[in-house]
Amino acid sequence: MMDSPQATHTVKSHGLALARSHMHDWLVLTILFALMIILSLIHPFNRYVGKDMMGDLKYPLKDSTIPFWSVPLYAVFLPMTIFVAFYLHRKDVYDLHHAILGLLFSVFITGVITEAIKDAVGRPRPDFFWRCFPDGNDIYDKWGAVVCHGDINVIRQGHKSFPSGHSSWSFAGLGFLSLYLSGKIKAFDREGHAAKLCLVFLPLLVACLVSISRVDNYRHHWQDVIGGGLIGLTMAVFCYLQFFAPPYHAEGWGPYAFFRASELCSNTQVSGPPPTCNSVGQVEIQQHGRNDTSAMVCSFDGSDMSLEDLESGRR
């Protein structure tokens, strides 16, 4: 699938230091997750729903084909499993760390945006009638607005139609995975192997089918799933490009950090003091005027560098 250079920076040798260098990113992720939970618990805008609007809101209240608890499984944990598989093949902790970080940012930012819009819009779902009047006896006030007597939590969820959370999460996670796979298998290397596109489009097809199921279950209007899909896919592209080059780029198979590591390590080997081997068989290059913790550690193929230089982008 790939003929890219083999990396030698592993979770054991560089994982902890890499995570520490991105502590602020992990902190922001924690805040985004907490904000997403809070927004999901807020009662949405109580939009006016009148008797003359019920014609489009009387679809049956059905169970979801894709329950919400399963969304993180295929949109988050499945991509992470694939990231780990590539790590086991290349032993590149930068690729693993940045892929997971980018995926979580894509999903959590999408979740916050989705929940915020849901709360602000308060659009009723297609099955709102049966949420509001579970016994089928509809009651309206003197202005023609509904007077619901159903379960308060069921009614609250009935005002969260736009945008579709299933759709936005699916495209945020599986869209990121599609971009990741297209880079790893070099789908756009101009060699004309169109069969690679089947693998690239497979996650997007799954996301589309999940979105369609939400319309089939009468949980969302068609506009809801399109809006959710656009939000999720947009966030996936933005977050992916934070860590990886576009899939059609010559260096699209690896994270930016890998190439910065290779470049700086190569330059240092040319101009710096002679390297020495440490106990684990890696080449250590000590930089004058810097403390021991910023010592550069290069692999024999020149594919690594100090985390300080890597994250700051110094040359």
C-alpha positions in Angstrom: 0.0 0.0 0.0 2.9 2.4 0.7 6.5 2.6 -0.2 7.2 5.5 2.2 10.3 5.5 4.4 10.1 3.4 7.5 10.0 5.5 10.8 11.5 4.4 14.1 10.0 6.8 16.6 7.7 4.7 18.7 5.1 5.3 21.5 7.7 3.9 24.0 10.5 6.2 22.9 8.6 9.4 22.1 5.0 9.0 23.0 5.0 10.6 26.5 7.1 13.6 25.4 4.9 14.1 22.3 1.7 14.1 24.4 3.3 16.5 26.9 4.2 18.9 24.0 0.5 18.9 23.0 -0.9 19.3 26.5 -2.8 22.4 25.6 -4.5 20.6 22.7 -5.6 17.8 25.0 -6.9 20.4 27.5 -8.9 22.1 24.8 -10.3 18.7 23.7 -11.5 18.1 27.3 -13.2 21.6 27.4 -14.9 20.9 24.0 -16.2 17.5 25.3 -17.6 19.1 28.5 -19.1 21.9 26.4 -20.7 19.4 24.1 -22.3 17.5 27.0 -23.6 20.8 28.5 -25.2 21.9 25.2 -26.8 18.5 24.8 -28.6 18.9 28.2 -29.9 22.4 27.5 -33.5 22.7 26.6 -33.7 23.9 22.9 -35.6 27.0 21.8 -39.3 26.3 22.2 -40.3 27.1 18.6 -43.9 27.7 17.9 -45.7 24.6 16.5 -49.2 25.2 15.3 -52.1 23.0 14.3 -51.6 23.9 10.6 -48.0 22.7 10.8 -48.9 19.2 11.9 -49.3 17.8 8.4 -45.5 17.4 8.1 -45.0 16.3 11.7 -47.3 13.3 12.0 -44.8 10.6 11.0 -44.7 7.6 13.3 -42.4 7.5 16.3 -40.0 4.7 15.4 -36.8 3.2 16.9 -33.6 4.3 15.4 -31.9 1.8 13.0 -28.5 3.2 14.2 -28.8 3.9 17.9 -26.8 6.9 19.1 -24.5 4.9 21.4 -23.2 3.1 18.3 -22.1 6.4 16.6 -18.8 6.7 18.6 -18.0 3.1 17.8 -17.8 3.5 14.0 -17.1 7.3 13.8 -14.3 7.4 16.5 -13.1 4.0 17.6 -13.0 2.3 14.2 -10.8 5.1 12.7 -8.5 4.8 15.8 -8.2 1.1 15.2 -7.1 1.8 11.7 -4.6 4.4 12.9 -3.1 1.8 15.3 -2.8 -0.7 12.5 -0.8 1.8 10.4 1.3 2.6 13.5 2.2 -1.1 13.9 3.3 -1.1 10.3 5.4 2.0 10.3 6.2 2.6 14.0 5.6 6.4 13.6 4.2 7.8 16.8 3.8 11.2 15.2 1.4 9.8 12.7 -0.6 7.9 15.4 -0.8 10.9 17.8 -1.7 13.5 15.2 -4.3 11.3 13.5 -6.0 10.6 16.9 -5.8 14.3 17.8 -7.1 15.5 14.5 -10.0 13.0 14.6 -11.0 14.0 18.1 -10.9 17.7 17.2 -13.0 17.0 14.1 -15.6 15.1 16.1 -15.8 17.3 19.2 -15.8 20.6 17.3 -18.6 19.1 15.1 -20.5 18.0 18.2 -20.3 21.5 19.8 -21.5 23.2 16.6 -24.2 20.7 16.1 -25.6 20.9 19.6 -25.4 24.7 19.6 -27.4 25.0 16.4 -29.9 22.4 17.6 -30.5 24.4 20.8 -30.7 27.7 18.9 -33.1 26.5 16.1 -35.4 24.2 17.9 -36.9 22.7 14.8 -39.5 20.0 15.4 -38.8 16.5 14.2 -41.0 14.7 11.7 -42.5 12.6 14.5 -43.2 15.6 16.8 -46.9 15.0 16.9 -46.6 11.6 18.6 -44.0 13.0 21.0 -46.3 15.8 21.9 -49.5 13.8 22.0 -48.6 10.1 22.6 -52.3 9.2 23.0 -53.2 10.9 19.7 -55.4 13.5 21.3 -54.0 16.8 20.1 -54.7 20.0 22.2 -54.0 23.6 21.2 -54.2 26.9 23.0 -56.1 30.0 21.8 -53.3 31.0 19.4 -53.3 27.5 17.8 -50.0 26.4 19.5 -49.6 22.9 20.7 -50.2 22.0 24.4 -48.1 18.9 24.8 -48.8 16.3 27.4 -46.1 13.8 26.5 -42.9 13.0 28.3 -40.9 16.1 28.8 -37.6 14.6 27.7 -39.1 13.0 24.6 -40.6 16.4 23.7 -37.3 18.2 24.3 -35.6 15.8 21.9 -38.4 16.5 19.5 -37.2 20.1 19.1 -33.7 19.0 18.0 -34.2 18.1 14.4 -31.7 20.5 12.7 -29.0 19.6 12.1 -28.7 15.8 12.4 -26.2 14.7 15.0 -25.9 11.2 13.5 -25.0 12.8 10.1 -22.5 15.4 11.4 -20.7 12.9 13.7 -20.6 10.3 10.9 -19.1 12.7 8.4 -16.7 14.2 10.9 -15.2 10.9 11.9 -15.6 8.8 8.7 -14.7 11.8 6.5 -11.5 12.2 8.4 -10.8 8.5 8.0 -11.4 8.8 4.2 -8.9 11.6 4.0 -6.4 9.6 6.1 -6.8 6.5 3.9 -6.5 8.4 0.7 -3.1 9.8 1.9 -1.8 6.5 3.1 -2.6 4.5 0.0 -1.6 7.5 -2.3 -4.9 7.4 -4.0 -4.0 10.5 -6.1 -0.5 9.7 -7.2 -1.4 10.2 -10.9 -0.7 6.5 -11.7 -4.3 5.8 -12.6 -5.1 3.2 -10.0 -8.8 4.1 -9.7 -9.5 1.0 -7.6 -8.0 2.8 -4.7 -10.9 5.2 -4.7 -13.2 2.3 -3.6 -11.4 2.2 -0.3 -11.5 6.0 0.0 -15.2 6.3 -0.7 -16.2 3.4 1.6 -16.3 5.4 4.8 -18.2 8.2 3.0 -20.7 5.6 1.8 -21.3 4.4 5.4 -21.8 8.0 6.5 -24.3 8.5 3.7 -26.3 5.4 4.7 -26.4 6.4 8.3 -27.7 9.8 7.3 -30.4 8.2 5.1 -31.5 6.0 7.9 -32.3 9.1 10.0 -34.8 10.2 7.3 -36.1 6.6 6.9 -36.7 6.5 10.7 -38.6 9.8 10.5 -36.2 11.4 13.0 -35.0 14.1 10.6 -36.1 16.0 7.6 -33.8 15.8 4.5 -32.5 19.3 5.1 -31.3 18.2 8.6 -29.1 15.4 7.3 -27.6 17.5 4.5 -26.8 20.3 7.0 -25.3 17.9 9.5 -23.2 16.2 6.8 -21.8 19.5 5.5 -20.8 20.5 9.0 -19.1 17.2 9.8 -17.3 17.0 6.4 -16.1 20.6 6.7 -14.7 20.0 10.1 -13.0 16.8 9.0 -11.2 18.6 6.2 -10.1 21.5 8.4 -8.8 19.3 11.2 -7.1 16.9 8.8 -5.1 19.7 7.1 -3.9 20.9 10.5 -1.7 17.8 10.7 -1.4 16.3 7.2 -0.8 17.6 3.7 -3.6 17.2 1.2 -3.9 13.6 0.0 -3.0 14.6 -3.6 0.3 16.2 -2.3 3.6 14.3 -2.8 4.0 14.2 1.0 0.4 13.4 1.7 1.1 10.0 3.1 2.6 11.3 6.3 2.1 14.1 8.9 3.9 17.4 8.6 5.9 16.5 11.8 7.5 13.5 10.1 8.9 15.6 7.3 10.1 18.4 9.6 11.8 15.8 11.7 13.6 14.3 8.6 14.7 17.7 7.3 16.1 19.0 10.6 17.8 15.7 11.4 19.4 15.6 8.0 20.6 19.2 8.3 22.1 18.6 11.7 23.9 15.5 10.6 25.6 17.5 7.9 26.6 20.6 10.0 26.6 19.4 13.6 29.0 17.3 15.7 29.5 13.6 15.1 26.6 11.5 16.2 26.8 8.8 18.8 24.7 5.7 19.4 22.7 5.2 22.5 21.7 2.0 24.3 18.7 1.4 22.1 20.5 1.7 18.8 19.4 5.2 17.9 21.8 8.0 16.9 22.0 10.9 19.3 23.1 14.3 18.1 23.9 16.7 20.9 23.3 20.4 20.2 25.7 22.9 21.8 24.1 25.5 24.0 21.0 23.4 24.8 20.1 21.4 27.8 20.1 17.6 27.8 16.3 17.3 27.5 16.4 18.9 24.1 19.0 16.5 22.7 18.1 15.4 19.2 17.5 11.7 18.7 17.7 10.6 15.1 17.0 7.2 13.7 19.4 5.6 11.3 17.2 6.7 8.4 17.3 10.3 9.5 13.6 10.4 10.3 13.5 11.9 13.8 14.4 15.0 15.8 13.9 16.6 19.2 10.2 17.3 20.1 11.1 20.9 20.9 12.3 21.6 17.4 9.6 19.4 15.8 6.8 21.3 17.4 8.3 24.8 17.0 9.3 24.2 13.3 12.8 25.5 13.8 15.4 24.8 11.1 
